[in-house]
Amino acid sequence: MEKANSAETLWRVWVDTRRRIISFHEEADCKLLEFRSREMFFNCIDQYTGKQYRYQ
């Protein structure tokens, strides 16, 4: 998870669907997902958890 420098919080995760990994830091060959809502961010994380993705 990373926060923007502005007053608005920006939540980021990188998703690797091939290896089924969610990363909280930039990773090569991963898709960046950005959220401006904490609720949307956690909903996304919950969905990947349900699909048995690993976190790093």
N, C-alpha and C positions, 0 to 999 in steps of 0.2 A: 504494500500500500504506500502511496506517495501523495503528498499534499502539494498543491500549487502555492506559489508565493503570494498570490492575490488574496483578497478577503474571502473568496469562495473556495471551499474545499473540493479537491478533485481526487477521487478514489481510482486507482489503477491496478489492474492485474493483467498478466500475460498468460494466454492459454495455448497449450500445445495439445491438440486433439489426437495426434498420432501416439504420443507417449502418455496421454491422459494426465497431464501435469498442469497445475495452476501455480504461477510464480508471482511473488510480490515485488520482483525486481525485473528489469529488462532482460529478456532472453532472445537469442537468435532464433529465427524460424518460428516465433510464437506470435499469435494475434493479440494485439493490445486492445483491451476493453477499458473504457473510462466511464466513470459514474459521477454525477454531481449530487446524488442523493445517497445518503448512508443506507437507507432502507433498500433501495434498488441494488446497491453493492452487496448487501448481505443476502438478499433474495437470490442473486446470481451465485454467490458462494454456496448457498444451501442447495441449489440445483445441481451444481457440480459435485458436491459432497454425495448427493443421492445417486450420482452416476459413478461413484467410487474413484473420483480423481484424487491424485496425491497433491500435496501442497509443499512448496519450498520457498 
